[in-house]
Amino acid sequence: MARTTRRELLDTLTPAVPFLREHGKGEWADALESVLAPGGWTHLREAEGAFTENVPLTIRRSLRDALEEAAAKSSKIQSLSAIVTEGCQRVLDGAWTPPRPAGRTAMASGDSRSVLNVTVDHDVLEQLRERLGSLGSQLGYRVTVSGIAIAYLREKLGVTDEVLASHVKRLAP
């Protein structure tokens, strides 16, 4: 079955709202209208008890590729989002301390910036954001959600500097 675009889905479902009302199904029409409204899909996630928030990680393409490859090779099939959520929760629990961020380095030839999107449980993310300032003061360096996410992904998936260097070499022209 071909993937339906958002526009096709809206074009198909929008006419159902007045149809449902005409046939005495006002509650169904209201529910469908709610889901079709901008951001309405979040109502479905909240109903499932899994409200997540997108966390875009701007990283080098070589790192993104290394993380995705390591996750695919892992015997435990776990999404990158699940790993990031676990890392955030471990920071909140005091079970893991994010390392001091490495300084900026020059980008290797052939590498480029990329965005890796992960989703994190909304409540966990809110708690973490509230504690970032005090955590940074305690550790003596700036702590960010993206820094936590990237460091935990690298550690959990074993993406060392050596592994990353091999991915950089693959991108070289």
N, C-alpha and C positions, 0 to 999 in steps of 0.2 A: 504494500500500500504506500503510495507516494505521500510525502510529508505535506500537510496543509499549511499554507502560509497564514499569518495572522490576519491579513486582509481578507483572504478567502473564508476564513473562519467567521470573521465579523459579518461578511456579506451573507453567509449562510444562516447564521443564528439571529441576526437583528430582526428579520421579518417574523421570526417565531414569537417575539414579544407581543405584538398586537393579535396574532393568531391565538395565542394562549388566553389573552384577555377576552377575546370574542367567544371563546369556548368555556368560559367560567373558571379558568385556571389563573386567577389573578396573583395568587401566591407564587406560582411557578414563574409567571411573567416578571414579577418583582425580583425574584431570585436571579433569573437570567439577566435582567437588566443590570442588576448589581454587579454581576460577574463581568458583563460586557463593558462597564464603565471603565474609564482610565484607572489603572491600578486595581481593578476589581479581582484579578486573579489572586491577590493577597488574601482575600476572604476565604478562598479555598485552602490555602496553606494554613491560615490560622485555625480553620475548622479541623484540620488534621493534627493540630498541635505541633506543627513543625515550621514555625515562622522563621525564615532565614533571611539573611541580608547579604547582598553581594559585596565582596571585598576584592576590588581590582588590585592586583599586584603588578606594578611596572618593574619588570626585570629584563635581563638580557635574554635574547632568544636561546642562547646556548644553555642557560640555566633552566629555562622553561622546558627545553627538549630533554635535558638530563633528568629533571624531576618527573616528567611524564613517562620517560623510558624506564626509570627506576620503579615507578608505581606499577607500570604494566608488567614488569618482570617479577614483582613481589608475589610470593606465594599466598599472602593474605590479600585478597582483593578488597582494597579500601580506597575510596575516592580521595582525591587531594583535599576536597572540602572537609571530609570527615577527619582527615589528619590535622588540618588547620584548627578545626573546632576542638579536637582533642588537645592540641598544644595550648590553645587559649584557656581551656578549662584547667590544664595542669599548671599554668601560670597563676590562675586565680586560686588554686588549691595550695600553692606554694611548693608544688612537687617538681617544678622545672623553672630554671632561671634563664631568661634569654641572654645570650652572650653579647658582649660589647660589639656594636656594629663595626665592621671593617671599614677602613677609609676608602674613599673613591679611588678607583684605578682606571687607567685608560682602557677604552674598549678595543678589543682585538679586531684586526682586519676581518671583514666578513660578518661580524656579529652586528646585531641591531637591538633596539629596544622592542619589547613585546609586552603584552598585557596577559597575565594569567588570572582568570576570574575564578574565584572560589566563593562558596557561600558558607556562612557561619551562623549558628543559632543566634537569633536576635538577642535573647536575654543574656547569653554568655558574652556577646559582643558589647552590650551596654554595660555590664558589670566590669568588663575589662577596660573599657574607655574611661570609666569613673576612677579606676585605680592606676592609670598610666602615669599620672603626675607624681603620685606618692612612690610608685615603683621606681620611676626614674630618679627621684631624689634619693631613695634608699640605695640604688645601685651606682649612682654617680655618673650616669650617662642617659641620653634620651632614649626612651623606649616607645615604639610605635606598634600599632596592630600589624602593619605590613612587615615590620622588622621581625616581630614574633613569628608571624606566619612563615616567612622565608627561612628563618633560622631553624624552626621546628621541622619544616618539610625537608630541609637538607639533612638535618640530623637523623630524623626518623627513616628517611629513604637512603641514607648512606651516600649522599652526593657530596663527596669531599672535593677539595681543590683539584686533586689529581683527576677525578672523574670529570669534573667540569672542564679541565684543560683538554681532555680528549674530545669533548664536544665542540670546543672552540676550534680545534684543529680540523674537524670535519667541515666547519663553516668557511675555512680559509679558501680564498679564490685560487 
